[in-house]
Amino acid sequence: MTTATSESHHGATNAKKCSFFGCSKGARGATGLCIGHGGGQRCQKQGCNKGSESRTAYCKSHGGGRRCEHLGCTKSAEGKTELCIAHGGGRRCGFPDGCTKAARGKSGLCIRHGGGKRCNVNGCTRSAEGQAGLCISHGGGRRCQQEGCAKGAQGSTKYCKAHGGGKRCVFAGCTKGAEGSTPLCKGHGGGKRCSYDGGGICPKSVHGGTNFCVAHGGGKRCVVPGCTKSARGRTDCCVRHGGGKRCKFERKRCSWGGEEMGKCEKFARGKSGLCAAHASLVQEREMGKGVLVPLSMKSSAVGSTYSSFSNGGKRDGGTSSDGLMMVPEGRVHGGGLMSLFGGNLKNAAIDGV
């Protein structure tokens, strides 16, 4: 009995360990390495260096091991369960409020509640993606293959959402990305909806990891004391208090009136990176000088952009010393047409042009 016990103990201590420096896992086969460091049988898929699963010839990603028993699902079963993570397999998050998402790593929590690897950048609490130890915002994970794009690739595709990566909305004619685990984009009802007053009342989508839309308090709020508006983009303030993207007109130098008046701090609209006034000016330059204007466009609103600056930057309505009608600054379409009338609305009536 004593001999058998000593032999068993002797066999346990002589178990082969991975020969990779600092690794204490068991070696597989005659390689002297663990699965993580290249030991054991490898996946037979061309170009794949992962270890094969169970008695199959492929890794999990290429069909090896046990598969999820949910009807129509081809993903691998997780842990000792018969289902994949998406269908309830594996360990679930142990967050006290009852989260049903899958736990990541040894923390017992899902990614949203702090589980798994975190970004190595000082002060960042997002989850790390890939082998770099960084979150997607700081360069971790796979990147979009579109030339000049530095965003993260979506899902198993090679592109970000903006360039066609990830799941797409199934609504006829829509090319936007599907939201969350739903087959539709936000505009067509995809993703989670606002839970205002118990849910079912507000049809808008939730914002910023909360259960409410922006109008009902969802997402980040402006940090200025007393302000209840939502913060824009990655900034901490609303538009009024300097948040969001600002106008990039001519290298961020304002050139209205032929003088450098400093940096343009107006809110940038759309994909142009320009404020409403500068976008109108750029559109005027692209149109050229010989464009005929229909009579229907000749209204008092055409001078809004030009006249607001012709009186030394005055923004209030009224009449300037040159006889030009002053219109308060705003998003008035066709504001750049003043140059077509020679700087005076009186010329608009000449020859119907």
C-alpha positions as CSV (number, residue, x, y, z in Angstrom):
1,M,0.0,0.0,0.0
2,T,2.8,2.3,1.0
3,T,4.8,1.4,-2.2
4,A,1.8,2.1,-4.4
5,T,1.2,5.5,-2.8
6,S,4.9,6.5,-3.2
7,E,4.9,5.4,-6.8
8,S,1.8,7.4,-7.5
9,H,3.3,10.5,-5.8
10,H,6.5,9.9,-7.7
11,G,4.6,9.8,-11.0
12,A,2.7,13.0,-10.2
13,T,5.9,14.9,-9.5
14,N,7.5,13.7,-12.8
15,A,4.6,14.9,-15.0
16,K,6.1,16.8,-17.9
17,K,5.8,20.6,-17.8
18,C,5.9,23.0,-20.6
19,S,9.5,23.9,-21.5
20,F,8.6,27.5,-22.3
21,F,10.3,29.8,-19.8
22,G,7.9,30.7,-16.9
23,C,5.1,28.4,-18.0
24,S,3.8,25.8,-15.5
25,K,1.2,24.1,-17.7
26,G,1.5,20.5,-18.8
27,A,3.4,19.6,-22.0
28,R,1.5,17.8,-24.8
29,G,3.0,14.9,-26.8
30,A,6.6,14.8,-27.7
31,T,6.9,18.6,-28.3
32,G,7.7,19.5,-24.7
33,L,5.3,22.4,-24.9
34,C,1.7,23.2,-23.7
35,I,-1.1,23.9,-26.2
36,G,-0.7,27.6,-25.8
37,H,2.9,27.5,-26.7
38,G,2.6,25.2,-29.7
39,G,2.5,21.8,-28.2
40,G,0.1,19.0,-29.0
41,Q,-1.8,18.4,-32.2
42,R,-2.4,21.5,-34.3
43,C,-5.4,22.6,-36.4
44,Q,-5.3,21.2,-39.9
45,K,-6.7,24.4,-41.4
46,Q,-4.1,26.0,-43.7
47,G,-2.5,28.9,-42.0
48,C,-3.9,28.2,-38.6
49,N,-1.5,27.5,-35.7
50,K,-4.1,26.9,-32.9
51,G,-4.4,23.6,-31.1
52,S,-7.0,21.1,-32.3
53,E,-10.0,20.4,-30.1
54,S,-10.6,17.1,-28.4
55,R,-10.3,14.2,-30.9
56,T,-11.0,16.4,-34.0
57,A,-8.4,17.7,-36.5
58,Y,-9.5,21.4,-36.1
59,C,-9.5,24.2,-33.6
60,K,-12.8,25.7,-32.2
61,S,-12.8,28.5,-34.8
62,H,-12.6,26.0,-37.7
63,G,-15.2,23.5,-36.5
64,G,-13.3,21.4,-34.0
65,G,-14.6,20.1,-30.7
66,R,-18.2,19.9,-29.5
67,R,-20.8,22.2,-31.2
68,C,-23.7,24.1,-29.7
69,E,-26.9,22.0,-29.6
70,H,-29.2,25.0,-30.3
71,L,-31.0,24.3,-33.6
72,G,-29.2,25.9,-36.5
73,C,-26.2,27.1,-34.5
74,T,-22.7,26.1,-35.7
75,K,-20.7,27.7,-32.9
76,S,-18.7,25.6,-30.4
77,A,-20.1,24.6,-27.0
78,E,-18.6,26.4,-24.1
79,G,-17.0,24.7,-21.1
80,K,-18.9,21.7,-19.7
81,T,-22.2,22.9,-21.2
82,E,-23.9,21.9,-24.4
83,L,-24.5,25.4,-25.7
84,C,-22.4,28.3,-27.0
85,I,-22.0,31.6,-25.1
86,A,-24.8,33.3,-27.2
87,H,-27.3,30.6,-26.3
88,G,-26.5,30.4,-22.5
89,G,-23.5,28.1,-22.4
90,G,-20.5,28.6,-20.2
91,R,-20.3,30.5,-16.9
92,R,-22.5,33.6,-16.5
93,C,-21.7,37.0,-15.0
94,G,-21.9,37.1,-11.2
95,F,-22.8,40.8,-11.0
96,P,-25.1,41.2,-7.9
97,D,-28.0,42.8,-10.0
98,G,-28.5,39.7,-12.0
99,C,-26.6,40.0,-15.3
100,T,-27.1,37.1,-17.8
101,K,-24.0,37.8,-20.0
102,A,-21.1,35.4,-20.1
103,A,-18.3,35.7,-17.6
104,R,-14.8,36.4,-19.0
105,G,-11.6,35.2,-17.5
106,K,-11.2,34.3,-13.8
107,S,-13.1,37.3,-12.5
108,G,-16.5,35.8,-12.8
109,L,-17.8,38.9,-14.5
110,C,-18.8,39.9,-18.0
111,I,-16.8,42.5,-20.0
112,R,-19.3,45.3,-19.2
113,H,-19.0,44.7,-15.4
114,G,-15.2,44.5,-15.4
115,G,-14.4,40.9,-16.4
116,G,-11.7,39.8,-18.8
117,K,-8.5,41.7,-19.7
118,R,-8.5,45.5,-19.4
119,C,-6.7,48.1,-21.5
120,N,-3.1,48.8,-20.5
121,V,-3.4,52.5,-21.1
122,N,-3.3,54.4,-17.8
123,G,-6.8,55.5,-16.8
124,C,-8.6,53.4,-19.4
125,T,-11.2,50.9,-18.1
126,R,-12.3,49.4,-21.4
127,S,-11.7,45.8,-22.2
128,A,-8.5,44.8,-24.1
129,E,-8.8,43.3,-27.6
130,G,-6.4,40.9,-29.2
131,Q,-2.8,40.3,-28.1
132,A,-1.7,44.0,-27.8
133,G,-3.4,44.5,-24.4
134,L,-5.2,47.6,-25.6
135,C,-8.8,48.5,-26.2
136,I,-10.1,49.2,-29.7
137,S,-9.9,53.0,-29.2
138,H,-6.3,52.8,-28.3
139,G,-5.3,50.5,-31.1
140,G,-6.1,47.0,-29.9
141,G,-7.7,44.2,-31.9
142,R,-7.9,44.0,-35.7
143,R,-8.1,47.2,-37.6
144,C,-10.2,48.2,-40.6
145,Q,-8.5,47.4,-43.9
146,Q,-9.8,50.5,-45.7
147,E,-6.9,52.8,-46.7
148,G,-6.5,55.6,-44.2
149,C,-9.0,54.2,-41.6
150,A,-7.8,53.4,-38.1
151,K,-11.0,52.1,-36.6
152,G,-11.5,48.6,-35.4
153,A,-12.7,45.8,-37.7
154,Q,-16.2,44.5,-36.8
155,G,-16.8,40.9,-36.0
156,S,-15.1,38.4,-38.4
157,T,-15.0,41.0,-41.2
158,K,-12.0,43.1,-42.3
159,Y,-13.7,46.5,-42.1
160,C,-15.3,48.8,-39.6
161,K,-19.0,49.6,-39.6
162,A,-18.6,52.7,-41.7
163,H,-16.8,50.8,-44.4
164,G,-19.2,47.8,-44.6
165,G,-17.9,45.6,-41.8
166,G,-20.0,43.6,-39.3
167,K,-23.6,42.6,-39.6
168,R,-25.7,44.7,-41.9
169,C,-29.4,45.8,-41.5
170,V,-31.8,43.3,-43.1
171,F,-34.3,46.1,-44.0
172,A,-34.7,46.3,-47.8
173,G,-32.3,48.8,-49.3
174,C,-30.6,49.7,-46.0
175,T,-26.8,49.4,-45.9
176,K,-26.2,50.5,-42.3
177,G,-24.8,48.2,-39.6
178,A,-27.1,46.0,-37.5
179,E,-27.3,47.1,-33.9
180,G,-26.3,44.7,-31.1
181,S,-27.8,41.2,-31.4
182,T,-30.7,42.4,-33.5
183,P,-30.9,42.1,-37.4
184,L,-31.8,45.8,-37.9
185,C,-30.0,49.2,-37.6
186,K,-31.1,51.8,-35.0
187,G,-33.2,53.7,-37.6
188,H,-35.3,50.6,-38.4
189,G,-35.9,49.5,-34.8
190,G,-32.7,47.5,-34.0
191,G,-30.9,47.5,-30.7
192,K,-32.5,48.3,-27.3
193,R,-35.2,50.9,-27.0
194,C,-35.6,53.6,-24.3
195,S,-37.0,52.3,-21.0
196,Y,-38.7,55.6,-20.0
197,D,-41.7,55.1,-17.7
198,G,-41.2,51.3,-17.8
199,G,-40.6,51.0,-21.5
200,G,-43.0,50.7,-24.5
201,I,-43.6,54.5,-24.6
202,C,-40.5,56.0,-26.1
203,P,-39.5,54.4,-29.5
204,K,-36.0,55.9,-29.5
205,S,-32.8,53.8,-29.0
206,V,-30.8,53.7,-25.8
207,H,-27.6,55.7,-25.6
208,G,-24.2,55.2,-24.1
209,G,-24.6,52.0,-22.2
210,T,-27.7,53.2,-20.3
211,N,-31.3,52.1,-20.6
212,F,-32.6,55.5,-21.8
213,C,-32.4,57.7,-24.9
214,V,-30.6,61.1,-24.9
215,A,-33.9,63.0,-24.3
216,H,-34.7,61.0,-21.2
217,G,-31.3,61.1,-19.6
218,G,-29.4,58.4,-21.4
219,G,-25.7,58.6,-22.3
220,K,-23.1,61.0,-20.8
221,R,-24.3,64.3,-19.5
222,C,-22.6,67.7,-19.8
223,V,-20.2,68.2,-16.8
224,V,-20.9,72.0,-16.5
225,P,-22.7,72.6,-13.2
226,G,-26.4,73.0,-13.7
227,C,-26.4,71.8,-17.3
228,T,-28.6,68.8,-18.1
229,K,-27.9,68.4,-21.8
230,S,-26.0,65.4,-23.2
231,A,-22.3,65.5,-23.8
232,R,-21.2,65.2,-27.5
233,G,-18.9,62.5,-28.9
234,R,-15.9,61.8,-26.7
235,T,-16.0,65.2,-25.0
236,D,-17.4,65.9,-21.6
237,C,-19.6,68.9,-22.6
238,C,-22.7,69.7,-24.6
239,V,-22.5,71.7,-27.9
240,R,-23.2,75.0,-26.1
241,H,-20.3,74.5,-23.6
242,G,-17.7,73.5,-26.2
243,G,-18.4,69.7,-26.6
244,G,-18.4,67.8,-29.9
245,K,-16.5,68.4,-33.1
246,R,-15.7,72.0,-33.9
247,C,-15.4,73.7,-37.3
248,K,-12.3,72.9,-39.3
249,F,-12.6,75.7,-41.9
250,E,-9.2,76.4,-43.5
251,R,-7.0,74.8,-40.9
252,K,-9.2,76.0,-38.1
253,R,-8.5,79.7,-38.9
254,C,-11.5,81.8,-39.7
255,S,-11.0,84.0,-42.8
256,W,-14.4,85.8,-43.0
257,G,-14.0,89.4,-44.2
258,G,-10.4,88.8,-45.3
259,E,-9.1,89.0,-41.7
260,E,-7.9,86.3,-39.4
261,M,-10.4,86.5,-36.6
262,G,-8.9,83.5,-34.7
263,K,-10.1,80.0,-34.4
264,C,-13.7,79.1,-35.4
265,E,-15.4,77.5,-32.4
266,K,-18.8,76.8,-34.0
267,F,-20.2,73.3,-33.9
268,A,-19.3,71.1,-37.0
269,R,-22.3,69.6,-38.7
270,G,-22.4,66.4,-40.8
271,K,-19.3,64.8,-42.4
272,S,-17.8,68.0,-43.9
273,G,-16.3,69.0,-40.6
274,L,-17.6,72.6,-41.1
275,C,-20.1,74.8,-39.3
276,A,-23.3,75.8,-41.1
277,A,-21.9,79.2,-42.2
278,H,-18.6,77.9,-43.5
279,A,-20.2,74.9,-45.2
280,S,-22.4,77.4,-47.2
281,L,-19.3,79.4,-48.2
282,V,-17.5,76.3,-49.4
283,Q,-20.6,75.3,-51.4
284,E,-20.7,78.7,-53.0
285,R,-17.0,78.4,-54.1
286,E,-17.7,75.0,-55.6
287,M,-20.7,76.3,-57.5
288,G,-18.8,79.0,-59.4
289,K,-19.8,82.5,-60.4
290,G,-21.9,81.8,-63.5
291,V,-24.7,79.8,-61.9
292,L,-28.3,81.0,-62.7
293,V,-30.6,81.2,-59.7
294,P,-34.3,80.4,-60.0
295,L,-36.8,83.1,-58.9
296,S,-38.1,80.9,-56.2
297,M,-34.8,81.1,-54.4
298,K,-34.8,84.9,-54.3
299,S,-35.9,85.7,-50.8
300,S,-34.8,87.8,-47.9
301,A,-33.0,84.7,-46.5
302,V,-30.2,84.7,-49.1
303,G,-28.2,87.3,-47.4
304,S,-28.1,85.7,-43.9
305,T,-24.5,84.4,-44.0
306,Y,-22.9,87.3,-45.9
307,S,-24.7,90.1,-44.1
308,S,-24.1,88.8,-40.6
309,F,-20.4,89.4,-41.1
310,S,-20.5,92.6,-43.4
311,N,-21.3,94.7,-40.3
312,G,-18.2,93.8,-38.3
313,G,-19.6,90.5,-37.1
314,K,-22.9,91.9,-35.9
315,R,-25.4,89.1,-35.4
316,D,-28.6,91.0,-34.7
317,G,-31.2,91.6,-37.4
318,G,-31.4,95.0,-39.0
319,T,-29.9,97.0,-41.8
320,S,-26.2,97.8,-42.4
321,S,-24.7,101.1,-43.4
322,D,-24.4,99.7,-47.0
323,G,-28.2,99.2,-47.2
324,L,-27.9,95.4,-47.0
325,M,-30.6,93.6,-45.0
326,M,-29.3,91.9,-41.9
327,V,-30.6,88.5,-41.0
328,P,-29.8,86.8,-37.7
329,E,-27.2,84.0,-38.1
330,G,-28.7,80.5,-38.5
331,R,-28.9,77.5,-40.7
332,V,-30.5,79.3,-43.7
333,H,-30.1,77.4,-47.0
334,G,-28.8,79.5,-49.9
335,G,-27.0,82.0,-47.6
336,G,-24.0,82.0,-50.0
337,L,-25.9,83.3,-53.0
338,M,-25.2,87.0,-52.1
339,S,-22.1,87.0,-54.3
340,L,-24.3,86.1,-57.3
341,F,-26.2,89.4,-56.8
342,G,-23.1,91.5,-56.5
343,G,-23.5,92.0,-52.8
344,N,-26.8,93.8,-53.1
345,L,-30.3,92.4,-53.0
346,K,-31.5,95.2,-55.4
347,N,-29.6,93.5,-58.2
348,A,-31.8,90.5,-57.8
349,A,-34.6,92.1,-59.7
350,I,-32.5,93.0,-62.7
351,D,-33.3,90.8,-65.7
352,G,-34.9,88.2,-63.4
353,V,-31.4,87.0,-62.2
